[in-house]
Amino acid sequence: MTGHDTAIPKPQMGEPYLLTPGPLTTSYAVKQAMLRDWGSWDEDFRAMTREMRRRLLALLGEGADAFDCVPMQGSGTFAVEAMLASFIPKEGKALVLANGAYGLRSAQTLAYLGREHVVLDKGDYLPPRGAEVAEILAHDPSITHVIAIHCETSSGILNPVEEISEAVYAAGRKLLIDSMSAFGAIELKPSDIRYEAVVSSANKCIEGVPGFGFVIARKEELEAAKGNSHSLSLDVHAQWAHMEKTGQWRFTPPTHVVAAFLEALKAHEAEGGVAARGARYSRNRDAMVEGMRALGFETLLQNRWLSPIIVTFFCPADEKFVFDRFYELMKGKGFIIYPGKLTVVDSFRVGCIGQMDEHVMRQVVAAAKDSLTQMGVASATPPAQALKERAKLAA
């Protein structure tokens, strides 16, 4: 079944669409999978865990045999911290590539962990480029690892991880990727892009519900990670070793969430895998961006950097536009959008992922148009300062 053939139903029980980068709108089948209770030590549940790990590894494509998958309880941030603490030795040093809130959060995590690190901070608008990474690594041989955000959802920018990877490995260092909001919709084949580990979570592009994340790492890195972690519960090596030995999670797993995620993985495969899921999200983005621009809204990013995950729009300059009012009007029409995270100008974000297709996204545009009319906003054109800030990216 391809993305074009997949019927996207209206959310159940009158609930609104979640136009966010996760949690997101899930299918009825995913919700229904949570209606049964599971014993965490029971063989049926252990079989579910094995299947889940196998299916996640299969999403890597060629080269997956060198990796293993380790699910970790908690939110995506828990899994990111687990990855950083487990794969960066205490004597290591990291280069964090930041162009938004999530890169900066990795730097904050490393500070908590007591890991030496430096930050390349590109602000809200610009991607870190391979040449910049190469230059930093050339001048600092003590750096052992580079941390990259695949899709920075505070802006919606899709970072160029392929050229970053080339720079990292040309310098003989190691790359860790936070693909929280991109994994499952944007290809990350180890045959094309070298990395040691990647992290994501259940409630993103696979379209499950919140409750756990997962680390997919090279087996040699998992073996070498023993003793690195500061934490009992966030130790990826310990979790992996226990799962390999017993088939069980070390501590109580989110059983219902795992059952829902397994259902979501089956639907992901039926849709056509990573390529088909990414294609649907791209159609969602294109339909929504075209319609919003026709209303006068401007995107933060030029087309080159727009991800199919989430899009940032500048708020209109019209003094009658108040985001909180716009949010409530959109929610009343069945769509929950996301506040902006930019520091320089006012913005909001609209997610493209979840159980939605381009027909739903056209309804989003119609709802935005009606909401502007209700607010008495004559034009959605942003302030001049916003366009000046955007020009920095074009330059």
C-alpha positions, 0 to 999 in steps of 0.5 A, a space after each residue: 500500500 502506498 501513501 496515496 492509497 492510505 485512507 486518513 480517517 477523521 480523528 475519533 470521538 471528535 478530537 482535534 488534529 494535533 499539528 505538532 511534532 509529536 505527540 501527534 494524531 494517531 490512528 484508531 488501530 493504534 489507540 485500540 491496541 492499548 485496550 489490552 493489558 500485558 505482563 511485562 515478563 510474559 513471553 508474549 510481551 517479550 516477543 513483542 519487544 523482539 519484533 519491535 526491535 527487529 522492525 526498527 532496525 529494518 528501517 535502516 536498510 542496507 548496513 543495518 546488520 552492524 546495529 542493534 536497537 535499544 528501547 529506553 523508557 521515558 520521553 525523547 529527551 530521556 533517550 537523548 541523555 541516555 545516548 550522550 551519557 553512554 557513548 561519550 566517555 567521561 574523558 571525551 569531548 563533544 562538538 554540539 551543532 546547534 541551530 535551535 532549542 534541541 541542539 542547545 538542550 544537548 549542550 545543557 545535557 552534557 553540562 549536567 553530565 560533566 562532559 567537556 563540550 563546545 557549541 557551534 551555535 548558528 542561531 534560529 535560522 542557519 544550518 551547520 555546514 560540513 565545512 564549518 565542522 571540518 574547520 572546528 575539528 581541524 583546530 581542536 583534536 581533543 574533540 571525539 564526538 559530534 552531535 547533530 540534530 537531524 530536524 530542528 523542530 524549533 524552526 523546522 529546518 532539516 539539517 544537512 547530516 550527510 555533509 556533516 557526517 562526511 566532515 566528521 569521519 574525514 577527521 576521524 571522529 564519531 557522529 551521534 544523531 538526534 533524529 527525534 522528529 525525523 526518523 521513520 520519514 527521512 532516510 538515514 541509511 548507514 550505507 549512505 550516511 555514517 554515524 555511530 548512533 541515532 535516537 528517536 521516540 515512539 510518538 514521532 514519525 512512526 505515529 505511536 504514542 508517548 512513553 519510550 524512546 529508542 537508541 539504534 547504535 553500532 554493536 561495537 559502540 554498545 559493547 564499548 559503552 559499558 561503564 560510561 553512563 552516570 545513571 542506573 536507569 539511563 544506561 544504554 549498555 546495561 539495558 542492551 545487555 539485559 535485553 540480549 540475555 533475558 529478552 526483558 526490559 530492566 525496569 517496568 516497560 510501558 507495555 500499552 505504549 509498546 503494543 500501540 507502537 508495534 501496531 504503528 510499525 505495521 501500519 508504517 510498513 503497509 504504507 510503504 516504509 520510510 520513503 512513502 511516509 516521508 512522501 505523504 508528509 512532504 505532500 502535507 507540507 507542500 499543500 499547507 505552505 502553498 495555501 498559507 502563503 496564498 493567505 499572505 503568511 511567510 515561512 521562516 525558511 526558504 524552500 531549500 531548508 523546509 522539512 516535511 516535519 514542521 513549518 515555522 510561520 511569522 506572525 502577521 504584523 497586523 495589530 489585530 493578530 493575537 496568537 493566543 486568539 488565533 490558537 483558540 480559533 484554530 482549536 475550535 475548528 479542529 486543529 491544534 497548532 504549536 507556538 513559536 520558539 524563535 527569539 527574535 520575532 514572533 512566530 508559530 508552527 504547524 506540524 505536517 506529521 501524524 494521521 493526516 494527508 494533504 486534504 486535511 492540510 487544505 482544511 487547515 488553510 481554510 481554518 486559518 483563513 476563517 480565523 483571520 477573518 474572525 479576528 479582523 486581520 486584513 493581511 497576514 504579511 509579517 513585520 519587516 524585521 521578520 523578513 530581514 531576519 529571513 534574509 540572513 538564511 538566503 545570504 
